Amino acid sequence: MEEVLSIIKNSYRGYGNYLWHEITHPSWTNYFYWLIGVSLFFFALELASPWRKEQATFRKDFWMDAFYMFSNFFLFSLVIYGAFSNVVVYFFTDLLTSIGITNLLAFEVMSWPIWAHLLIGFLVRDFVQWWVHRLLHRVPRLWGFHKVHHSVEQMGFAAHLRYHWMENVVYRGIEYIPLALIGISLRDFFIIHIFTLAVGHFNHSNFRLNIGPLKYIFNNPQMHIWHHAYDIPKERKYGVNFGITLSIWDYLFRTNYIPSDGRDIKLGFPGDEDFPETFVGQNTHGF
């Protein structure tokens, strides 16, 4: 127990120092300022060429979603996730050691060319996230948390990171083992994460871009808006278009659905008129 408490204490101290360093030391490897830069880029695109021209520049819940961006990636990690994840890794490693497994690596990708381990890390992570996303829609308890993301009524780039803090726990918890098995480095994870951040902002943005045949590989606003549609076919009651960064999984597993342009469709879910509208209310929802 003393060792666990030490892990928690060191996690708080370590992440607190990291966050302060991120804010006070801008650099090319600084996620805090990458988040700001990527967000400003897509906000500029929305201003210059909005897809839904009648939508307000600062759409409904814009500022709350902006707060969500920093809350989910910084405040949440500071308050809960850093310590929680380190304790879970401690017990998981202890469990493996007790059954004679001392090395989780299945194969060492870091000996491959840089493009190869970036590609395999990206594909593995995105495929796992696609299945987790389906799980969030399929399991009633998890759907209770995921409703926060689907409570968006007007789409914009910042809606990308409006989600319940429990989603961090679910996604990261399930991601850990496959990424540990292939030994992806922190540098690779950072590069992959920035790329997926940009694509995620793009998918939710009030911006239209014809990407041609690439739509069958990469997610895009015209596809993802149907994932947020209020009305979906009865035979697709668990949702459609689950792609995070790649759309190819939806086409392979036949969960794709783009019946029309979708620019002005109603967003949300049945019963969302009674869903909490405040940040605190949304983040206590699902329990």
PyRosetta script that sets phi, psi and omega in degrees:
from pyrosetta import init, pose_from_sequence

init()
pose = pose_from_sequence("MEEVLSIIKNSYRGYGNYLWHEITHPSWTNYFYWLIGVSLFFFALELASPWRKEQATFRKDFWMDAFYMFSNFFLFSLVIYGAFSNVVVYFFTDLLTSIGITNLLAFEVMSWPIWAHLLIGFLVRDFVQWWVHRLLHRVPRLWGFHKVHHSVEQMGFAAHLRYHWMENVVYRGIEYIPLALIGISLRDFFIIHIFTLAVGHFNHSNFRLNIGPLKYIFNNPQMHIWHHAYDIPKERKYGVNFGITLSIWDYLFRTNYIPSDGRDIKLGFPGDEDFPETFVGQNTHGF")
pose.set_psi(1, -39.2)
pose.set_omega(1, 179.8)
pose.set_phi(2, -63.1)
pose.set_psi(2, -35.8)
pose.set_omega(2, 179.7)
pose.set_phi(3, -68.4)
pose.set_psi(3, -37.8)
pose.set_omega(3, 178.6)
pose.set_phi(4, -65.2)
pose.set_psi(4, -45.0)
pose.set_omega(4, 178.2)
pose.set_phi(5, -61.2)
pose.set_psi(5, -37.0)
pose.set_omega(5, 177.9)
pose.set_phi(6, -64.9)
pose.set_psi(6, -40.4)
pose.set_omega(6, 177.9)
pose.set_phi(7, -61.3)
pose.set_psi(7, -44.9)
pose.set_omega(7, -179.4)
pose.set_phi(8, -62.5)
pose.set_psi(8, -46.8)
pose.set_omega(8, -179.1)
pose.set_phi(9, -61.7)
pose.set_psi(9, -46.4)
pose.set_omega(9, -179.9)
pose.set_phi(10, -66.9)
pose.set_psi(10, -31.4)
pose.set_omega(10, 178.0)
pose.set_phi(11, -66.1)
pose.set_psi(11, -45.4)
pose.set_omega(11, 177.6)
pose.set_phi(12, -60.8)
pose.set_psi(12, -47.1)
pose.set_omega(12, -179.1)
pose.set_phi(13, -63.6)
pose.set_psi(13, -45.1)
pose.set_omega(13, -177.7)
pose.set_phi(14, -64.8)
pose.set_psi(14, -45.9)
pose.set_omega(14, -178.3)
pose.set_phi(15, -71.9)
pose.set_psi(15, -35.0)
pose.set_omega(15, 176.5)
pose.set_phi(16, -60.5)
pose.set_psi(16, -43.8)
pose.set_omega(16, 177.9)
pose.set_phi(17, -65.1)
pose.set_psi(17, -40.0)
pose.set_omega(17, 178.8)
pose.set_phi(18, -61.7)
pose.set_psi(18, -47.4)
pose.set_omega(18, -178.1)
pose.set_phi(19, -61.9)
pose.set_psi(19, -43.0)
pose.set_omega(19, 179.2)
pose.set_phi(20, -64.1)
pose.set_psi(20, -38.6)
pose.set_omega(20, 178.4)
pose.set_phi(21, -66.3)
pose.set_psi(21, -38.6)
pose.set_omega(21, 177.7)
pose.set_phi(22, -59.2)
pose.set_psi(22, -44.2)
pose.set_omega(22, -175.9)
pose.set_phi(23, -71.9)
pose.set_psi(23, -37.8)
pose.set_omega(23, -172.8)
pose.set_phi(24, -94.6)
pose.set_psi(24, -6.9)
pose.set_omega(24, -178.2)
pose.set_phi(25, -132.3)
pose.set_psi(25, 78.9)
pose.set_omega(25, 177.7)
pose.set_phi(26, -59.0)
pose.set_psi(26, 136.9)
pose.set_omega(26, 177.5)
pose.set_phi(27, -161.9)
pose.set_psi(27, 173.0)
pose.set_omega(27, -179.7)
pose.set_phi(28, -70.0)
pose.set_psi(28, -15.3)
pose.set_omega(28, 178.9)
pose.set_phi(29, -108.1)
pose.set_psi(29, 22.8)
pose.set_omega(29, -175.8)
pose.set_phi(30, -102.0)
pose.set_psi(30, 108.2)
pose.set_omega(30, -175.5)
pose.set_phi(31, -65.8)
pose.set_psi(31, -34.4)
pose.set_omega(31, -178.0)
pose.set_phi(32, -54.7)
pose.set_psi(32, -48.0)
pose.set_omega(32, -177.3)
pose.set_phi(33, -82.4)
pose.set_psi(33, -24.0)
pose.set_omega(33, 170.6)
pose.set_phi(34, -63.6)
pose.set_psi(34, -42.3)
pose.set_omega(34, 178.6)
pose.set_phi(35, -60.4)
pose.set_psi(35, -43.8)
pose.set_omega(35, 178.2)
pose.set_phi(36, -64.9)
pose.set_psi(36, -46.5)
pose.set_omega(36, -177.8)
pose.set_phi(37, -63.1)
pose.set_psi(37, -46.3)
pose.set_omega(37, 179.4)
pose.set_phi(38, -63.6)
pose.set_psi(38, -40.1)
pose.set_omega(38, -179.8)
pose.set_phi(39, -65.0)
pose.set_psi(39, -44.2)
pose.set_omega(39, 178.8)
pose.set_phi(40, -63.7)
pose.set_psi(40, -36.5)
pose.set_omega(40, 179.4)
pose.set_phi(41, -61.5)
pose.set_psi(41, -47.8)
pose.set_omega(41, -178.0)
pose.set_phi(42, -75.6)
pose.set_psi(42, -27.4)
pose.set_omega(42, 173.5)
pose.set_phi(43, -65.0)
pose.set_psi(43, -39.8)
pose.set_omega(43, 177.7)
pose.set_phi(44, -63.8)
pose.set_psi(44, -40.3)
pose.set_omega(44, 177.2)
pose.set_phi(45, -62.9)
pose.set_psi(45, -41.4)
pose.set_omega(45, 178.3)
pose.set_phi(46, -63.6)
pose.set_psi(46, -36.8)
pose.set_omega(46, 178.6)
pose.set_phi(47, -70.2)
pose.set_psi(47, -41.8)
pose.set_omega(47, -175.3)
pose.set_phi(48, -73.8)
pose.set_psi(48, -37.7)
pose.set_omega(48, -175.6)
pose.set_phi(49, -148.3)
pose.set_psi(49, 72.6)
pose.set_omega(49, -178.0)
pose.set_phi(50, -69.4)
pose.set_psi(50, 138.0)
pose.set_omega(50, 177.0)
pose.set_phi(51, -71.6)
pose.set_psi(51, -47.6)
pose.set_omega(51, 175.4)
pose.set_phi(52, -99.7)
pose.set_psi(52, 93.6)
pose.set_omega(52, -170.4)
pose.set_phi(53, -67.9)
pose.set_psi(53, -24.4)
pose.set_omega(53, -179.5)
pose.set_phi(54, -82.1)
pose.set_psi(54, -10.1)
pose.set_omega(54, -179.2)
pose.set_phi(55, -73.6)
pose.set_psi(55, 136.4)
pose.set_omega(55, -178.2)
pose.set_phi(56, -61.9)
pose.set_psi(56, 147.9)
pose.set_omega(56, 178.1)
pose.set_phi(57, -55.3)
pose.set_psi(57, -48.8)
pose.set_omega(57, 174.0)
pose.set_phi(58, -100.9)
pose.set_psi(58, 84.2)
pose.set_omega(58, -174.3)
pose.set_phi(59, -61.6)
pose.set_psi(59, 174.6)
pose.set_omega(59, 178.5)
pose.set_phi(60, -58.1)
pose.set_psi(60, 130.8)
pose.set_omega(60, 177.8)
pose.set_phi(61, 69.8)
pose.set_psi(61, 16.3)
pose.set_omega(61, -179.7)
pose.set_phi(62, -55.5)
pose.set_psi(62, -48.7)
pose.set_omega(62, -174.7)
pose.set_phi(63, -71.4)
pose.set_psi(63, -33.5)
pose.set_omega(63, 176.3)
pose.set_phi(64, -66.2)
pose.set_psi(64, -40.4)
pose.set_omega(64, 178.5)
pose.set_phi(65, -66.2)
pose.set_psi(65, -36.0)
pose.set_omega(65, 176.5)
pose.set_phi(66, -62.9)
pose.set_psi(66, -38.8)
pose.set_omega(66, 177.1)
pose.set_phi(67, -67.1)
pose.set_psi(67, -38.9)
pose.set_omega(67, 176.9)
pose.set_phi(68, -56.5)
pose.set_psi(68, -39.6)
pose.set_omega(68, -177.6)
pose.set_phi(69, -56.4)
pose.set_psi(69, -45.4)
pose.set_omega(69, -177.6)
pose.set_phi(70, -82.8)
pose.set_psi(70, -31.7)
pose.set_omega(70, 179.0)
pose.set_phi(71, -63.1)
pose.set_psi(71, -49.7)
pose.set_omega(71, -175.1)
pose.set_phi(72, -69.0)
pose.set_psi(72, -30.3)
pose.set_omega(72, -175.7)
pose.set_phi(73, -99.3)
pose.set_psi(73, -14.3)
pose.set_omega(73, -177.9)
pose.set_phi(74, -130.0)
pose.set_psi(74, -58.8)
pose.set_omega(74, -176.4)
pose.set_phi(75, -64.1)
pose.set_psi(75, -41.9)
pose.set_omega(75, 179.9)
pose.set_phi(76, -61.1)
pose.set_psi(76, -44.7)
pose.set_omega(76, 179.1)
pose.set_phi(77, -62.7)
pose.set_psi(77, -37.1)
pose.set_omega(77, -179.7)
pose.set_phi(78, -68.3)
pose.set_psi(78, -42.4)
pose.set_omega(78, -173.3)
pose.set_phi(79, -83.3)
pose.set_psi(79, -40.7)
pose.set_omega(79, -171.4)
pose.set_phi(80, -126.9)
pose.set_psi(80, -57.9)
pose.set_omega(80, -160.4)
pose.set_phi(81, -66.2)
pose.set_psi(81, -41.6)
pose.set_omega(81, -176.8)
pose.set_phi(82, -55.8)
pose.set_psi(82, -50.8)
pose.set_omega(82, -179.4)
pose.set_phi(83, -68.4)
pose.set_psi(83, -43.0)
pose.set_omega(83, -179.0)
pose.set_phi(84, -59.0)
pose.set_psi(84, -48.6)
pose.set_omega(84, -176.5)
pose.set_phi(85, -66.1)
pose.set_psi(85, -37.8)
pose.set_omega(85, 179.5)
pose.set_phi(86, -66.5)
pose.set_psi(86, -36.6)
pose.set_omega(86, 177.6)
pose.set_phi(87, -68.0)
pose.set_psi(87, -41.8)
pose.set_omega(87, 178.9)
pose.set_phi(88, -62.5)
pose.set_psi(88, -45.3)
pose.set_omega(88, 178.6)
pose.set_phi(89, -61.0)
pose.set_psi(89, -38.8)
pose.set_omega(89, 179.6)
pose.set_phi(90, -60.7)
pose.set_psi(90, -49.8)
pose.set_omega(90, -178.6)
pose.set_phi(91, -69.4)
pose.set_psi(91, -36.3)
pose.set_omega(91, 179.3)
pose.set_phi(92, -64.7)
pose.set_psi(92, -45.1)
pose.set_omega(92, 178.3)
pose.set_phi(93, -63.8)
pose.set_psi(93, -40.4)
pose.set_omega(93, 178.6)
pose.set_phi(94, -63.2)
pose.set_psi(94, -38.7)
pose.set_omega(94, 178.6)
pose.set_phi(95, -64.6)
pose.set_psi(95, -44.5)
pose.set_omega(95, 179.5)
pose.set_phi(96, -63.1)
pose.set_psi(96, -42.1)
pose.set_omega(96, 179.9)
pose.set_phi(97, -62.0)
pose.set_psi(97, -37.1)
pose.set_omega(97, -178.3)
pose.set_phi(98, -66.3)
pose.set_psi(98, -21.6)
pose.set_omega(98, 178.9)
pose.set_phi(99, -108.2)
pose.set_psi(99, 14.9)
pose.set_omega(99, 171.9)
pose.set_phi(100, 90.2)
pose.set_psi(100, 10.6)
pose.set_omega(100, 178.4)
pose.set_phi(101, -102.2)
pose.set_psi(101, 113.4)
pose.set_omega(101, -177.7)
pose.set_phi(102, -110.1)
pose.set_psi(102, -7.3)
pose.set_omega(102, 179.5)
pose.set_phi(103, -137.5)
pose.set_psi(103, 116.2)
pose.set_omega(103, -176.0)
pose.set_phi(104, -81.2)
pose.set_psi(104, -13.9)
pose.set_omega(104, -176.7)
pose.set_phi(105, -62.8)
pose.set_psi(105, 124.1)
pose.set_omega(105, 174.5)
pose.set_phi(106, -86.2)
pose.set_psi(106, -37.7)
pose.set_omega(106, 172.9)
pose.set_phi(107, -157.9)
pose.set_psi(107, 153.7)
pose.set_omega(107, -171.7)
pose.set_phi(108, -98.7)
pose.set_psi(108, 99.8)
pose.set_omega(108, -177.2)
pose.set_phi(109, -78.1)
pose.set_psi(109, -17.9)
pose.set_omega(109, -176.0)
pose.set_phi(110, -69.1)
pose.set_psi(110, -10.2)
pose.set_omega(110, 175.6)
pose.set_phi(111, -85.3)
pose.set_psi(111, -7.9)
pose.set_omega(111, 179.3)
pose.set_phi(112, -82.1)
pose.set_psi(112, 168.6)
pose.set_omega(112, 172.4)
pose.set_phi(113, -58.9)
pose.set_psi(113, 151.0)
pose.set_omega(113, -174.1)
pose.set_phi(114, -57.3)
pose.set_psi(114, -38.8)
pose.set_omega(114, -178.9)
pose.set_phi(115, -64.3)
pose.set_psi(115, -32.4)
pose.set_omega(115, -176.8)
pose.set_phi(116, -71.8)
pose.set_psi(116, -45.0)
pose.set_omega(116, -178.9)
pose.set_phi(117, -76.1)
pose.set_psi(117, -24.3)
pose.set_omega(117, 172.2)
pose.set_phi(118, -67.1)
pose.set_psi(118, -42.6)
pose.set_omega(118, -178.7)
pose.set_phi(119, -66.5)
pose.set_psi(119, -47.0)
pose.set_omega(119, -178.3)
pose.set_phi(120, -66.6)
pose.set_psi(120, -37.8)
pose.set_omega(120, 177.5)
pose.set_phi(121, -64.0)
pose.set_psi(121, -42.6)
pose.set_omega(121, 179.3)
pose.set_phi(122, -64.6)
pose.set_psi(122, -46.6)
pose.set_omega(122, -177.6)
pose.set_phi(123, -65.1)
pose.set_psi(123, -43.7)
pose.set_omega(123, 179.7)
pose.set_phi(124, -62.4)
pose.set_psi(124, -47.7)
pose.set_omega(124, -178.1)
pose.set_phi(125, -62.8)
pose.set_psi(125, -44.8)
pose.set_omega(125, -177.3)
pose.set_phi(126, -67.3)
pose.set_psi(126, -37.8)
pose.set_omega(126, 179.0)
pose.set_phi(127, -66.0)
pose.set_psi(127, -43.1)
pose.set_omega(127, 177.4)
pose.set_phi(128, -62.9)
pose.set_psi(128, -43.6)
pose.set_omega(128, -179.5)
pose.set_phi(129, -64.2)
pose.set_psi(129, -34.6)
pose.set_omega(129, 178.2)
pose.set_phi(130, -61.5)
pose.set_psi(130, -44.3)
pose.set_omega(130, 179.9)
pose.set_phi(131, -69.5)
pose.set_psi(131, -37.1)
pose.set_omega(131, 177.0)
pose.set_phi(132, -63.4)
pose.set_psi(132, -40.8)
pose.set_omega(132, 179.2)
pose.set_phi(133, -60.8)
pose.set_psi(133, -41.7)
pose.set_omega(133, 176.3)
pose.set_phi(134, -62.8)
pose.set_psi(134, -38.2)
pose.set_omega(134, 178.8)
pose.set_phi(135, -62.2)
pose.set_psi(135, -39.7)
pose.set_omega(135, -180.0)
pose.set_phi(136, -61.7)
pose.set_psi(136, -29.4)
pose.set_omega(136, 179.5)
pose.set_phi(137, -88.1)
pose.set_psi(137, -24.4)
pose.set_omega(137, -172.2)
pose.set_phi(138, -89.2)
pose.set_psi(138, -37.1)
pose.set_omega(138, -176.2)
pose.set_phi(139, -91.6)
pose.set_psi(139, 118.5)
pose.set_omega(139, -175.5)
pose.set_phi(140, -51.9)
pose.set_psi(140, -42.5)
pose.set_omega(140, -179.6)
pose.set_phi(141, -62.5)
pose.set_psi(141, -42.3)
pose.set_omega(141, -180.0)
pose.set_phi(142, -72.8)
pose.set_psi(142, -34.0)
pose.set_omega(142, 176.5)
pose.set_phi(143, -62.4)
pose.set_psi(143, -33.1)
pose.set_omega(143, 176.6)
pose.set_phi(144, -58.3)
pose.set_psi(144, -35.5)
pose.set_omega(144, 176.0)
pose.set_phi(145, -78.0)
pose.set_psi(145, -41.3)
pose.set_omega(145, -174.0)
pose.set_phi(146, -69.8)
pose.set_psi(146, -17.4)
pose.set_omega(146, 178.0)
pose.set_phi(147, -58.0)
pose.set_psi(147, -27.9)
pose.set_omega(147, 179.0)
pose.set_phi(148, -56.7)
pose.set_psi(148, -46.4)
pose.set_omega(148, -179.5)
pose.set_phi(149, -65.8)
pose.set_psi(149, -35.5)
pose.set_omega(149, -177.7)
pose.set_phi(150, -85.7)
pose.set_psi(150, 3.4)
pose.set_omega(150, 176.6)
pose.set_phi(151, -83.2)
pose.set_psi(151, -1.0)
pose.set_omega(151, 176.4)
pose.set_phi(152, -62.8)
pose.set_psi(152, 128.1)
pose.set_omega(152, 179.7)
pose.set_phi(153, -102.0)
pose.set_psi(153, -25.7)
pose.set_omega(153, 176.8)
pose.set_phi(154, -131.6)
pose.set_psi(154, 126.7)
pose.set_omega(154, -171.6)
pose.set_phi(155, -84.5)
pose.set_psi(155, 138.6)
pose.set_omega(155, 175.6)
pose.set_phi(156, -161.0)
pose.set_psi(156, 166.4)
pose.set_omega(156, -172.3)
pose.set_phi(157, -53.6)
pose.set_psi(157, -38.7)
pose.set_omega(157, -175.3)
pose.set_phi(158, -69.0)
pose.set_psi(158, -17.6)
pose.set_omega(158, 178.0)
pose.set_phi(159, -64.1)
pose.set_psi(159, -20.5)
pose.set_omega(159, 178.7)
pose.set_phi(160, -52.0)
pose.set_psi(160, -42.3)
pose.set_omega(160, -173.3)
pose.set_phi(161, -105.3)
pose.set_psi(161, 16.8)
pose.set_omega(161, 170.7)
pose.set_phi(162, -85.3)
pose.set_psi(162, 101.7)
pose.set_omega(162, 174.8)
pose.set_phi(163, -156.3)
pose.set_psi(163, 157.8)
pose.set_omega(163, -178.4)
pose.set_phi(164, -64.9)
pose.set_psi(164, 142.2)
pose.set_omega(164, -177.4)
pose.set_phi(165, -61.5)
pose.set_psi(165, -23.3)
pose.set_omega(165, 178.4)
pose.set_phi(166, -67.0)
pose.set_psi(166, -22.5)
pose.set_omega(166, 176.9)
pose.set_phi(167, -64.5)
pose.set_psi(167, -34.5)
pose.set_omega(167, 174.9)
pose.set_phi(168, -57.9)
pose.set_psi(168, -44.1)
pose.set_omega(168, -178.6)
pose.set_phi(169, -64.1)
pose.set_psi(169, -45.6)
pose.set_omega(169, -177.3)
pose.set_phi(170, -66.8)
pose.set_psi(170, -52.3)
pose.set_omega(170, -178.3)
pose.set_phi(171, -60.5)
pose.set_psi(171, -53.4)
pose.set_omega(171, -175.1)
pose.set_phi(172, -66.5)
pose.set_psi(172, -35.6)
pose.set_omega(172, 179.8)
pose.set_phi(173, -63.6)
pose.set_psi(173, -41.1)
pose.set_omega(173, -178.4)
pose.set_phi(174, -79.9)
pose.set_psi(174, -31.9)
pose.set_omega(174, 178.8)
pose.set_phi(175, -66.0)
pose.set_psi(175, -30.8)
pose.set_omega(175, -167.5)
pose.set_phi(176, -55.5)
pose.set_psi(176, -49.3)
pose.set_omega(176, -173.8)
pose.set_phi(177, -64.7)
pose.set_psi(177, -52.7)
pose.set_omega(177, -179.0)
pose.set_phi(178, -61.8)
pose.set_psi(178, -36.6)
pose.set_omega(178, 179.1)
pose.set_phi(179, -71.7)
pose.set_psi(179, -34.7)
pose.set_omega(179, 176.5)
pose.set_phi(180, -67.5)
pose.set_psi(180, -34.4)
pose.set_omega(180, -178.9)
pose.set_phi(181, -63.1)
pose.set_psi(181, -32.2)
pose.set_omega(181, -179.0)
pose.set_phi(182, -101.2)
pose.set_psi(182, -1.3)
pose.set_omega(182, 172.1)
pose.set_phi(183, 66.5)
pose.set_psi(183, 41.5)
pose.set_omega(183, 178.7)
pose.set_phi(184, -67.4)
pose.set_psi(184, 132.8)
pose.set_omega(184, -178.1)
pose.set_phi(185, -79.5)
pose.set_psi(185, 162.9)
pose.set_omega(185, 177.5)
pose.set_phi(186, -62.6)
pose.set_psi(186, -35.9)
pose.set_omega(186, 178.0)
pose.set_phi(187, -61.9)
pose.set_psi(187, -46.3)
pose.set_omega(187, 179.6)
pose.set_phi(188, -64.3)
pose.set_psi(188, -41.7)
pose.set_omega(188, -179.7)
pose.set_phi(189, -61.9)
pose.set_psi(189, -38.3)
pose.set_omega(189, 179.1)
pose.set_phi(190, -63.3)
pose.set_psi(190, -46.5)
pose.set_omega(190, -179.5)
pose.set_phi(191, -63.5)
pose.set_psi(191, -45.6)
pose.set_omega(191, 178.9)
pose.set_phi(192, -61.3)
pose.set_psi(192, -41.4)
pose.set_omega(192, -176.6)
pose.set_phi(193, -65.7)
pose.set_psi(193, -41.7)
pose.set_omega(193, 178.9)
pose.set_phi(194, -64.9)
pose.set_psi(194, -41.0)
pose.set_omega(194, 178.1)
pose.set_phi(195, -62.4)
pose.set_psi(195, -46.7)
pose.set_omega(195, -178.9)
pose.set_phi(196, -69.4)
pose.set_psi(196, -30.5)
pose.set_omega(196, 174.3)
pose.set_phi(197, -59.8)
pose.set_psi(197, -47.1)
pose.set_omega(197, -178.4)
pose.set_phi(198, -63.8)
pose.set_psi(198, -44.4)
pose.set_omega(198, -180.0)
pose.set_phi(199, -66.2)
pose.set_psi(199, -38.4)
pose.set_omega(199, 178.4)
pose.set_phi(200, -63.9)
pose.set_psi(200, -42.2)
pose.set_omega(200, 175.1)
pose.set_phi(201, -60.5)
pose.set_psi(201, -43.7)
pose.set_omega(201, 179.6)
pose.set_phi(202, -60.6)
pose.set_psi(202, -44.7)
pose.set_omega(202, -177.8)
pose.set_phi(203, -59.6)
pose.set_psi(203, -32.2)
pose.set_omega(203, -176.8)
pose.set_phi(204, -97.7)
pose.set_psi(204, -4.3)
pose.set_omega(204, -171.9)
pose.set_phi(205, -75.4)
pose.set_psi(205, 156.8)
pose.set_omega(205, 174.5)
pose.set_phi(206, -86.4)
pose.set_psi(206, 66.1)
pose.set_omega(206, -173.1)
pose.set_phi(207, -151.7)
pose.set_psi(207, 138.9)
pose.set_omega(207, -179.5)
pose.set_phi(208, -115.3)
pose.set_psi(208, 132.0)
pose.set_omega(208, 176.6)
pose.set_phi(209, -141.0)
pose.set_psi(209, 122.8)
pose.set_omega(209, 178.2)
pose.set_phi(210, -79.1)
pose.set_psi(210, 107.3)
pose.set_omega(210, -177.7)
pose.set_phi(211, -98.3)
pose.set_psi(211, 9.9)
pose.set_omega(211, 174.7)
pose.set_phi(212, 59.4)
pose.set_psi(212, -139.3)
pose.set_omega(212, -178.1)
pose.set_phi(213, -62.1)
pose.set_psi(213, -17.6)
pose.set_omega(213, 179.1)
pose.set_phi(214, -64.4)
pose.set_psi(214, -14.7)
pose.set_omega(214, 179.5)
pose.set_phi(215, -63.7)
pose.set_psi(215, -21.5)
pose.set_omega(215, 178.8)
pose.set_phi(216, -82.9)
pose.set_psi(216, -5.1)
pose.set_omega(216, 178.4)
pose.set_phi(217, -114.3)
pose.set_psi(217, -47.8)
pose.set_omega(217, -176.3)
pose.set_phi(218, -106.9)
pose.set_psi(218, 141.5)
pose.set_omega(218, 173.3)
pose.set_phi(219, -63.6)
pose.set_psi(219, 159.2)
pose.set_omega(219, -176.7)
pose.set_phi(220, -159.3)
pose.set_psi(220, 163.5)
pose.set_omega(220, -175.1)
pose.set_phi(221, -58.5)
pose.set_psi(221, -36.8)
pose.set_omega(221, -177.3)
pose.set_phi(222, -72.1)
pose.set_psi(222, -21.1)
pose.set_omega(222, 174.9)
pose.set_phi(223, -89.7)
pose.set_psi(223, -45.0)
pose.set_omega(223, -172.3)
pose.set_phi(224, -71.1)
pose.set_psi(224, -25.4)
pose.set_omega(224, -179.2)
pose.set_phi(225, -63.2)
pose.set_psi(225, -28.3)
pose.set_omega(225, 178.1)
pose.set_phi(226, -73.7)
pose.set_psi(226, -21.0)
pose.set_omega(226, 173.4)
pose.set_phi(227, -66.8)
pose.set_psi(227, -28.9)
pose.set_omega(227, -178.7)
pose.set_phi(228, -95.9)
pose.set_psi(228, 4.6)
pose.set_omega(228, -176.0)
pose.set_phi(229, -63.2)
pose.set_psi(229, 138.8)
pose.set_omega(229, 176.6)
pose.set_phi(230, -66.6)
pose.set_psi(230, -42.1)
pose.set_omega(230, -178.4)
pose.set_phi(231, -106.7)
pose.set_psi(231, 119.8)
pose.set_omega(231, 174.8)
pose.set_phi(232, -128.8)
pose.set_psi(232, 157.5)
pose.set_omega(232, -178.1)
pose.set_phi(233, -57.0)
pose.set_psi(233, 145.7)
pose.set_omega(233, -178.2)
pose.set_phi(234, -60.2)
pose.set_psi(234, -32.6)
pose.set_omega(234, -179.7)
pose.set_phi(235, -75.9)
pose.set_psi(235, -6.4)
pose.set_omega(235, 177.6)
pose.set_phi(236, -115.1)
pose.set_psi(236, 40.0)
pose.set_omega(236, -169.9)
pose.set_phi(237, -60.9)
pose.set_psi(237, -20.8)
pose.set_omega(237, 179.7)
pose.set_phi(238, -92.0)
pose.set_psi(238, 3.4)
pose.set_omega(238, 175.9)
pose.set_phi(239, 110.7)
pose.set_psi(239, 172.4)
pose.set_omega(239, -178.6)
pose.set_phi(240, -140.3)
pose.set_psi(240, 166.1)
pose.set_omega(240, 172.7)
pose.set_phi(241, 49.8)
pose.set_psi(241, 66.5)
pose.set_omega(241, -175.8)
pose.set_phi(242, -84.8)
pose.set_psi(242, -1.1)
pose.set_omega(242, -176.4)
pose.set_phi(243, -53.4)
pose.set_psi(243, 135.6)
pose.set_omega(243, 175.2)
pose.set_phi(244, -89.0)
pose.set_psi(244, -66.4)
pose.set_omega(244, 174.6)
pose.set_phi(245, -108.7)
pose.set_psi(245, -42.2)
pose.set_omega(245, -179.5)
pose.set_phi(246, -97.2)
pose.set_psi(246, 140.9)
pose.set_omega(246, 174.9)
pose.set_phi(247, -94.4)
pose.set_psi(247, -12.2)
pose.set_omega(247, -172.7)
pose.set_phi(248, -59.8)
pose.set_psi(248, -32.2)
pose.set_omega(248, 179.8)
pose.set_phi(249, -64.4)
pose.set_psi(249, -37.4)
pose.set_omega(249, 179.1)
pose.set_phi(250, -66.1)
pose.set_psi(250, -38.6)
pose.set_omega(250, 178.2)
pose.set_phi(251, -70.8)
pose.set_psi(251, -37.0)
pose.set_omega(251, 179.6)
pose.set_phi(252, -68.4)
pose.set_psi(252, -39.7)
pose.set_omega(252, -176.0)
pose.set_phi(253, -100.9)
pose.set_psi(253, 9.2)
pose.set_omega(253, 173.5)
pose.set_phi(254, 59.6)
pose.set_psi(254, 42.3)
pose.set_omega(254, 173.1)
pose.set_phi(255, -109.0)
pose.set_psi(255, 11.7)
pose.set_omega(255, 178.2)
pose.set_phi(256, -76.2)
pose.set_psi(256, 147.2)
pose.set_omega(256, -178.9)
pose.set_phi(257, -160.6)
pose.set_psi(257, 106.7)
pose.set_omega(257, 176.9)
pose.set_phi(258, -139.0)
pose.set_psi(258, 80.2)
pose.set_omega(258, -175.4)
pose.set_phi(259, -72.4)
pose.set_psi(259, -23.2)
pose.set_omega(259, 179.9)
pose.set_phi(260, -160.5)
pose.set_psi(260, -173.6)
pose.set_omega(260, -177.5)
pose.set_phi(261, -56.6)
pose.set_psi(261, -42.8)
pose.set_omega(261, 175.3)
pose.set_phi(262, 78.5)
pose.set_psi(262, 9.0)
pose.set_omega(262, -174.3)
pose.set_phi(263, -58.1)
pose.set_psi(263, -44.4)
pose.set_omega(263, -171.9)
pose.set_phi(264, -110.9)
pose.set_psi(264, 20.4)
pose.set_omega(264, -179.1)
pose.set_phi(265, -70.0)
pose.set_psi(265, 156.4)
pose.set_omega(265, 177.2)
pose.set_phi(266, -75.4)
pose.set_psi(266, 135.2)
pose.set_omega(266, -179.0)
pose.set_phi(267, -106.4)
pose.set_psi(267, 157.4)
pose.set_omega(267, 177.6)
pose.set_phi(268, 122.6)
pose.set_psi(268, -152.4)
pose.set_omega(268, -179.3)
pose.set_phi(269, -152.0)
pose.set_psi(269, 153.6)
pose.set_omega(269, 179.3)
pose.set_phi(270, -55.7)
pose.set_psi(270, 127.4)
pose.set_omega(270, -179.2)
pose.set_phi(271, 95.1)
pose.set_psi(271, 1.2)
pose.set_omega(271, -176.7)
pose.set_phi(272, -70.7)
pose.set_psi(272, -11.6)
pose.set_omega(272, 176.9)
pose.set_phi(273, -66.3)
pose.set_psi(273, -20.6)
pose.set_omega(273, 178.1)
pose.set_phi(274, -101.2)
pose.set_psi(274, 5.9)
pose.set_omega(274, -177.9)
pose.set_phi(275, -78.3)
pose.set_psi(275, 142.4)
pose.set_omega(275, -179.7)
pose.set_phi(276, -55.1)
pose.set_psi(276, 141.9)
pose.set_omega(276, -179.1)
pose.set_phi(277, -103.0)
pose.set_psi(277, -11.0)
pose.set_omega(277, -178.6)
pose.set_phi(278, -95.5)
pose.set_psi(278, 157.8)
pose.set_omega(278, 179.5)
pose.set_phi(279, -60.1)
pose.set_psi(279, -46.4)
pose.set_omega(279, -179.2)
pose.set_phi(280, -64.6)
pose.set_psi(280, -44.8)
pose.set_omega(280, -179.6)
pose.set_phi(281, -61.2)
pose.set_psi(281, -40.8)
pose.set_omega(281, 179.5)
pose.set_phi(282, -68.5)
pose.set_psi(282, -36.0)
pose.set_omega(282, -176.0)
pose.set_phi(283, -84.9)
pose.set_psi(283, -7.2)
pose.set_omega(283, 170.3)
pose.set_phi(284, -101.6)
pose.set_psi(284, -6.3)
pose.set_omega(284, 179.3)
pose.set_phi(285, -71.7)
pose.set_psi(285, 148.4)
pose.set_omega(285, 177.4)
pose.set_phi(286, 101.4)
pose.set_psi(286, -12.7)
pose.set_omega(286, 179.3)
pose.set_phi(287, -97.5)
pose.dump_pdb("model.pdb")
